[in-house]
Structure formats: structure tokens, C-alpha cells
Amino acid sequence: MKVPHPIPYQGSKRNLAKYILPFFPQDVDILFEPFAGSAAISIAAAVHRKAARFHINDVNQPLVGLWNEIINHPKKISEQYRGLWLKQQGNGRKYYDFVRDEFNKTKRPEHLLYLLARCVKASVRYNANGEFNQSPDNRRLGRNPQQMTDDILSVSKLLLGKTVTTSTDYKEVLSLAEPTDLVYMDPPYQGVCATGDPRYFSGIDFNEFIPELKRLNKRNVPYILSYDGRTGKKSYGQSSPEELGMYRLEIDAGRSTQSTLLGRDDVTYESVYLSKNLVEQLDIASIHIINKKKAIRQPALFEL
Ligand SMILES: C[S@@+](CC[C@H](N)C(=O)[O-])C[C@H]1O[C@@H](n2cnc3c(N)ncnc32)[C@H](O)[C@@H]1O
């Protein structure tokens, strides 16, 4: 089944979902995504019935407002997007600037959806005053309204009645998780998201994050963490301290767009950490890395 993805979002894990889902334990009650963004893992988990319920959280309030509309009022937000998309015809840049000004005044969800669909790299950028200041990508008009409507309706069908949405700091959300739940975390990388308004882009503080993981360990809450990554020889993010006892997997995510443009062969490796209590629930022998390009399975490289 096609996995819908209504919110265009830089850093979305939609292409990695198929490598992450096999590590879900059986019978997850609530899947928590405290750094949800476009919630690619929650959507994929819902499609594959990997969790009974979902908790989508992001510190970015307008984004969570958009999530509420998509889940609870899918027809309305689809029509609003269609209206904005049609009005831009022949008047691209001026219209984009108009919608951006309106969004900065009102923070309306349909404006955010239009801006994300039209802006450079679907990347949320706010200035120091908290105003969205990303430029439009003038080569495209943004996702076609019919495709957008289809994805919104599908996601609403998957999540309606089973999903809690919040906009708060991740730490508050972690405190709600139980051993029968699963937490998937994709925090902003230092240096990648850490620009603009700190309300939305705070690269999280590593010194606060590690004790939070320790608390999850202590409460026996299983978790999966996407953290650092490396492209070719360049690596970013910090590696996690061994004392947490996590297992690290490297997923060969194929050539990065940047490398392809530069004609280089660099492959991006995405690191995924599995909590110790999660690995204990899984059959270790079945942990594999799936090589995307060659579609083969190879033994995982994991460390304690
Ligand atoms: C790398 S993105 C997540 C992308 C997501 N996995 C997806 O598939 O789209 C990180 C997200 O964390 C959010 N964020 C940053 N600081 C946060 C905090 N302290 N608490 C909760 N969310 C936060 C950002 O707004 C951003 O949407």
C-alpha cells in the first residue's frame, strides 16, 4: 500500500521508514513521536498496523495546528490548500509573499501547508522574530491539489480517533510513555536545524537529552532513535555514550541528493539506535541492515 505523506518537510524520514519499522516490537500500544515534523514514521506504522495508537508532538505550534486539521478536518484543509494553490497561478512570487505575510500574522494551518509545499527544500525557516522567512522555490508550484487531497484523506483515515497531538517540549512527552509503548525520536541535528528562531530550531541540548534516555531505560520504555549520520567521510551529530547500552545500526540510505548533483559517489549512512530493552524483545538473529540500492539484506553492524 502506498504510504501517504501530506506534509512536505525537510528531514522527513519517509524513505527510511521501511528500514525502521522492522525493529518495532509486537503489539505497540502507543507510538510516541516527540519530534514529529511530518510524522513519517507514525504514518508508515499506521499503514502497516504496527501500533494501536499514536502521539504526535512537535515544539512548532503551527505545525501541530496543521496536524490537527489534517486528522480532524481533512476535507476542509484540502479545499483550503486547493484554493491557495489555484490563486497563485500566473502570480507566483507575489502570491507566495502574500501568503507568507498572512501566515506570519495569523499562523493559519492552510498557509503553512502552502508555504511548505512551495518553499525551498520544504524547509521551515524562521527569523529571530519568529517570522517564517523561507523563499519560494520558483521552479515548482507545489504539490498538485488532487494529490494533496488524496494524501490528506488517507492520513486522516489512518489516524482519526487514535491520535493525540501536542505542541510542547519533548521531555514532557517522554514522561508519558509506558513499557507497552514505543518512542521514536528524530531530534534536530546540531548544525542542520540549529538556525533561526530557537523556539522551533533549538538543536536539542545533548546534556539534557542523555538523562532523558536514561530515564526511559529505567522505566523500561523501549525506544528507537535516529541520531547522527554521515555522508562519505563527513559525519555530523555526536555519537551516543556507551553507558546507555543502545545498539547502533547503520542504514545505507543511498546517494545523497547533494552528492548526486556533484557527481560524487558518497553514500549517506543513517544511524539508528535501538534501546537495550527493545533489542531484548526482538529476535537478534533477525536484525539486518537492508541495502536500499541493491535491495539485499546483510548482517547488521551493531554495538553494545
Ligand atoms: C529532524 S525533524 C523531525 C522530522 C521527522 N522525523 C519527519 O519524518 O518529518 C526534528 C523536529 O523536532 C522539532 N523540535 C525541535 N526541538 C524540539 C523540542 N525541544 N521538543 C519537541 N520538538 C522539537 C522540530 O520542530 C522538528 O520538526
The ligand as a MOL file (V3000), in Angstrom:
LIG
                    3D

  0  0  0     0  0            999 V3000
M  V30 BEGIN CTAB
M  V30 COUNTS 27 29 0 0 0
M  V30 BEGIN ATOM
M  V30 1 C 14.5340 16.2460 12.2140 0
M  V30 2 S 12.9440 16.9480 12.4460 0 CHG=1
M  V30 3 C 11.8930 15.5160 12.5460 0
M  V30 4 C 11.4940 15.0060 11.1770 0
M  V30 5 C 10.5100 13.8380 11.2440 0
M  V30 6 N 11.1390 12.6070 11.6830 0
M  V30 7 C 9.8050 13.6060 9.9260 0
M  V30 8 O 9.7060 12.4520 9.4800 0
M  V30 9 O 9.3540 14.5800 9.3200 0 CHG=-1
M  V30 10 C 13.0130 17.4860 14.1210 0
M  V30 11 C 11.7470 18.1430 14.6600 0
M  V30 12 O 11.9110 18.3880 16.0580 0
M  V30 13 C 11.2060 19.5770 16.3960 0
M  V30 14 N 11.7970 20.0590 17.6630 0
M  V30 15 C 12.9220 20.8080 17.8590 0
M  V30 16 N 13.1590 20.9980 19.1690 0
M  V30 17 C 12.1640 20.3330 19.8390 0
M  V30 18 C 11.8460 20.1420 21.2290 0
M  V30 19 N 12.6210 20.6700 22.1890 0
M  V30 20 N 10.7450 19.4210 21.5560 0
M  V30 21 C 9.9350 18.8970 20.5770 0
M  V30 22 N 10.1840 19.0570 19.2400 0
M  V30 23 C 11.2760 19.7510 18.8840 0
M  V30 24 C 11.4170 20.4960 15.1900 0
M  V30 25 O 10.3900 21.4740 15.1030 0
M  V30 26 C 11.4000 19.4930 14.0300 0
M  V30 27 O 10.1210 19.4000 13.4400 0
M  V30 END ATOM
M  V30 BEGIN BOND
M  V30 1 1 1 2
M  V30 2 1 2 3
M  V30 3 1 2 10
M  V30 4 1 3 4
M  V30 5 1 4 5
M  V30 6 1 5 6
M  V30 7 1 5 7
M  V30 8 2 7 8
M  V30 9 1 7 9
M  V30 10 1 10 11
M  V30 11 1 11 12
M  V30 12 1 11 26
M  V30 13 1 12 13
M  V30 14 1 13 14
M  V30 15 1 13 24
M  V30 16 1 14 15
M  V30 17 1 14 23
M  V30 18 2 15 16
M  V30 19 1 16 17
M  V30 20 1 17 18
M  V30 21 2 17 23
M  V30 22 1 18 19
M  V30 23 2 18 20
M  V30 24 1 20 21
M  V30 25 2 21 22
M  V30 26 1 22 23
M  V30 27 1 24 25
M  V30 28 1 24 26
M  V30 29 1 26 27
M  V30 END BOND
M  V30 END CTAB
M  END
